[in-house]
Amino acid sequence: MQQTHTRETVSINIRAKSRQRDLIDQAAEKLGRSRSEFMLDAACRQAEDILLDQAFFTVDAGVFAKFQAMVDRPLPPTDRLRRLLKTKAPWDK
C-alpha cells in the first residue's frame, strides 16, 4: 500500500514570554523571515539533530576494521592545525 502525503498545513500554538518573542522576532528579521518560518526551521533542525543522534546503523566486520584503523591512526599535525588549535574560540574572546 502506497502512502500519500498531503500538503495540509496545521497550526502549532505555543506560549512564550514577551522577551522570548522579541528575541525570536529580532533574529527572524535579520534573516528576512517571518516568526513562524524562523521558529519552524529552528525546531525542525533541532528535531532532526536529536533523531539523527539516536540513529543506529550496522556495518560488517571489514568496514568496521577500516573505520577503527582510521580512528587509531589520526593524521599527523600540520602547521595549519597547530595554528587552529592555538586560536581562541569566538566565545572565549
C-alpha positions as CSV (number, residue, x, y, z in Angstrom):
1,M,0.0,0.0,0.0
2,Q,1.5,3.3,-1.1
3,Q,1.4,6.1,1.5
4,T,0.3,9.5,0.3
5,H,1.5,12.7,1.8
6,T,-0.8,15.7,2.0
7,R,0.4,19.3,1.9
8,E,-2.2,20.2,4.5
9,T,-0.9,22.8,7.0
10,V,-1.7,22.6,10.7
11,S,-1.4,25.1,13.5
12,I,1.2,24.7,16.2
13,N,0.5,27.0,19.2
14,I,2.9,27.8,21.9
15,R,3.1,30.3,24.7
16,A,6.2,32.5,25.2
17,K,7.4,35.3,27.3
18,S,7.4,38.7,25.5
19,R,11.2,38.8,25.8
20,Q,11.5,35.4,24.1
21,R,9.1,36.5,21.3
22,D,11.1,39.7,20.9
23,L,14.4,37.8,20.6
24,I,12.9,35.4,18.0
25,D,11.4,38.3,16.1
26,Q,14.8,40.1,16.1
27,A,16.6,37.0,14.7
28,A,13.9,36.3,12.2
29,E,14.1,39.9,10.9
30,K,17.8,39.6,10.5
31,L,17.2,36.7,8.2
32,G,14.3,38.3,6.4
33,R,11.9,35.6,7.6
34,S,8.7,35.6,9.4
35,R,8.5,34.5,13.1
36,S,6.7,31.3,12.0
37,E,9.2,30.4,9.3
38,F,12.1,31.1,11.7
39,M,10.6,29.1,14.6
40,L,9.6,26.1,12.4
41,D,13.0,25.9,10.8
42,A,14.8,26.1,14.1
43,A,12.5,23.5,15.7
44,C,12.8,21.1,12.7
45,R,16.6,21.4,12.7
46,Q,16.7,20.6,16.4
47,A,14.3,17.7,15.9
48,E,16.4,16.3,13.1
49,D,19.6,16.6,15.2
50,I,18.0,14.7,18.0
51,L,16.6,12.0,15.8
52,L,19.9,11.6,13.9
53,D,21.8,11.3,17.2
54,Q,19.6,8.3,18.0
55,A,20.1,6.6,14.7
56,F,21.7,3.2,14.8
57,F,23.4,1.6,11.9
58,T,25.5,-1.5,11.5
59,V,28.5,-2.4,9.3
60,D,30.2,-5.6,8.6
61,A,33.5,-6.5,10.3
62,G,35.6,-5.4,7.4
63,V,34.1,-1.9,7.2
64,F,34.4,-1.6,11.0
65,A,38.1,-2.6,10.9
66,K,38.8,0.1,8.3
67,F,37.0,2.7,10.4
68,Q,38.8,1.6,13.6
69,A,42.2,1.8,11.8
70,M,41.4,5.4,10.7
71,V,40.5,6.4,14.2
72,D,43.6,4.7,15.7
73,R,45.9,6.5,13.2
74,P,45.0,10.1,13.2
75,L,46.6,12.3,10.5
76,P,49.9,13.9,11.5
77,P,49.7,17.5,12.8
78,T,50.3,20.3,10.3
79,D,51.2,23.9,10.8
80,R,47.6,24.8,9.8
81,L,46.2,22.5,12.5
82,R,48.7,23.9,15.1
83,R,47.5,27.5,14.3
84,L,43.9,26.4,14.5
85,L,44.4,24.8,17.9
86,K,46.1,28.0,19.2
87,T,43.3,30.2,18.0
88,K,40.9,31.3,20.7
89,A,37.3,30.4,20.1
90,P,35.0,33.3,19.3
91,W,33.1,32.8,22.6
92,D,36.4,32.9,24.6
93,K,37.5,36.3,23.2
